[in-house]
Amino acid sequence: MKELMSILREDNRVNLSIFLTAGFPDMKTSQALLKVLANHPAVSFVELGMPFSDPLADGPTIQRASEIALAQGTKLDDVFALASGFRASCDKPLMLMGYCNPVYRRGVEAFVTQARDAGASGLILPDLPYASHDRDFRSVLEANGQTMSFLVSPTSTEESMDEAFEKSTAFVYGVANVGLTGDAQSVDRTAFFEGLQDHRTRCPIVAGFGISDPADIQQLEGFVDGAIIGSAFLRALGPIGESRPSESEAVQRAIAFLNLFTPHSQP
Amino acid sequence: MTQHPLIRNGYYGEFGGQFIPEMLRRNFIDLEQAFEDAWKDAEFKSTYADLLRDFVGRPTPLQRADRWSERCGTSVWFKREDLAHTGAHKINNAVGQVLLAMRMGKRHIIAETGAGQHGVATATACAWAGLPCTVFMGAEDMERQQPNVERMRLLGAEVRSANTGSQTLKDATNEAMRHWIAHPEETHYVIGSAVGPHPYPMMVAEFHGIIGEETKTACQTKGIKPSHLVACLGGGSNALGLFLPFLDEDIELIGVEAAGAGVESGRTAATIEKGSPGILHGAKTMILQDDEGQIEEAHSISAGLDYPGIGPLHAHLASTGRLRTAAAEDEEALQAGLLCTRLEGILPALETAHALAWTLRADWSGSEEVILNLSGRGDKDLKNYIQNPGE
């Protein structure tokens, strides 16, 4: 498996990452979708969402996806199983993204060891305070070769900006919009990312929240090393409601969505 | 506030903290500073005190409940928060936080509500202040607390239903937090209980500290030497307000949680009795959760206690043994509420009825002086009381 930070630094382009909620729309389809992400040339790396009952930073799409995944009984061990399957099929990095409580409930050491064994690259926990990271996570992550990535947003103070770039070991997650995941606001993100350029030599920057199409990515060209699409990808799989797409439908739609980002290549 | 001996780096013992997404961090830095400044500012405090007197109607009485005392077999006093404007203690905090928001130059107030009391209180404070107000409320709670929904609307507030999860207080809190994340600059979020990330638990407790301070004064005037302070615990704001000035005194503190259908029934809101340490709504506290760390649904007849967490200060006080907890079931609370209505001529909120229920079964020697926080009136619960008229 390639190291994520070096992939991000390797070439001067916006590496595309896709977020998928584990267990959505069901375990089998999640597995099939991860296979698509593993094989599709447009995708550089993957965020696998660990569903949580109270996802504070997520908009309606990922909330609903988490609810559906949990309603079907998706457990943490299923998330690790999906990660292992992905690892067996490609060498693209995979990040686990979720909230603190399930991680603490499992036990930080047990969780990180399992993440390592499943072939994950690291963690993103938007509600983890720096002090808790330093006390509970840092040495465990180091010992297991796992990374941590922190968020910065347009409202971040200089102090926490500094801390994010110092403590992130894969990339800094730049929240492009003030808002939740999936919020479609047409804002000029470049001003925010332009302001981060001085920090960029310390750690690569990946943009997320509210990024949905090739035009968004294009706008970020030169400012960031990667971009994460989550809600828009989940929405592309079909309407998130009572009826769920079949596995073959979801796979076809996923490929069609990803092809938008590589108009000239075949998956 | 940071000087309060209970606080260390935003924690109360091992509980509390700020488990928040980065998008909210600046808001919390600003809020902590603004409250600290305001709480030291004589002008702010005197404006707040004037409002509590003239608008809220404080001080509220400390009344000896003669017939209730007779039934319990010991001396019980009611701190009559039901007589505060809008019918519950919630207004103390709502007025305080709205004043603070005005001082911070915020232009929009949001709040969550369970029973609707905090929503009504916040809508009331906003009407007074001339600020637009949005209240998030679980769809199920909107159904069971319909009169309060109408009151909020009459006061000019927008009520938004939270349709995710259990559609109760927990989900309303999620929605309010999310709105704040998306609109951090112009908005102040008035949290209604002593829950959430620091500084909320301590700030809400300080705004309600007037309950305990008045109680202390009234006890001195009336020559009462309180032995027990009793209050219901949902998030724990009314309890903390009463307890806060008495923490260092040799008085027993009892918090009564909602057992729902029974602490062991799987349908309960008895968070301290039944829960375990975890993180909910940005704070480490005692929560109801499964083995996977997913938050479980709480159950209580009382919408105000129907919450799978507890204020982190209470979690701390309980863990050190300073706070003693008990739990009362739905049916027991209903019957206690009805009994209070007949014996004392006070129709209590179903939340308060849990504390009342405990005093009926506690093992009293007869020489105690018990102060019970009569945290709210029960007009909003008429439907429940009428459907279960008792004997």
Boltz contact constraints between the chains, C-beta under 6 A:
constraints:
  - contact:
      token1: [A, 53]
      token2: [B, 294]
      max_distance: 6.0
  - contact:
      token1: [A, 53]
      token2: [B, 295]
      max_distance: 6.0
  - contact:
      token1: [A, 54]
      token2: [B, 174]
      max_distance: 6.0
  - contact:
      token1: [A, 54]
      token2: [B, 295]
      max_distance: 6.0
  - contact:
      token1: [A, 56]
      token2: [B, 177]
      max_distance: 6.0
  - contact:
      token1: [A, 57]
      token2: [B, 21]
      max_distance: 6.0
  - contact:
      token1: [A, 63]
      token2: [B, 164]
      max_distance: 6.0
  - contact:
      token1: [A, 75]
      token2: [B, 292]
      max_distance: 6.0
  - contact:
      token1: [A, 76]
      token2: [B, 292]
      max_distance: 6.0
  - contact:
      token1: [A, 100]
      token2: [B, 19]
      max_distance: 6.0
  - contact:
      token1: [A, 100]
      token2: [B, 279]
      max_distance: 6.0
  - contact:
      token1: [A, 101]
      token2: [B, 278]
      max_distance: 6.0
  - contact:
      token1: [A, 101]
      token2: [B, 279]
      max_distance: 6.0
  - contact:
      token1: [A, 101]
      token2: [B, 293]
      max_distance: 6.0
  - contact:
      token1: [A, 102]
      token2: [B, 292]
      max_distance: 6.0
  - contact:
      token1: [A, 102]
      token2: [B, 293]
      max_distance: 6.0
  - contact:
      token1: [A, 105]
      token2: [B, 293]
      max_distance: 6.0
  - contact:
      token1: [A, 126]
      token2: [B, 21]
      max_distance: 6.0
  - contact:
      token1: [A, 127]
      token2: [B, 19]
      max_distance: 6.0
  - contact:
      token1: [A, 127]
      token2: [B, 21]
      max_distance: 6.0
  - contact:
      token1: [A, 129]
      token2: [B, 18]
      max_distance: 6.0
  - contact:
      token1: [A, 151]
      token2: [B, 22]
      max_distance: 6.0
  - contact:
      token1: [A, 153]
      token2: [B, 22]
      max_distance: 6.0
  - contact:
      token1: [A, 153]
      token2: [B, 23]
      max_distance: 6.0
  - contact:
      token1: [A, 155]
      token2: [B, 26]
      max_distance: 6.0
  - contact:
      token1: [A, 155]
      token2: [B, 184]
      max_distance: 6.0
  - contact:
      token1: [A, 156]
      token2: [B, 22]
      max_distance: 6.0
  - contact:
      token1: [A, 157]
      token2: [B, 26]
      max_distance: 6.0
  - contact:
      token1: [A, 160]
      token2: [B, 25]
      max_distance: 6.0
  - contact:
      token1: [A, 179]
      token2: [B, 182]
      max_distance: 6.0
  - contact:
      token1: [A, 180]
      token2: [B, 178]
      max_distance: 6.0
  - contact:
      token1: [A, 180]
      token2: [B, 181]
      max_distance: 6.0
  - contact:
      token1: [A, 180]
      token2: [B, 182]
      max_distance: 6.0
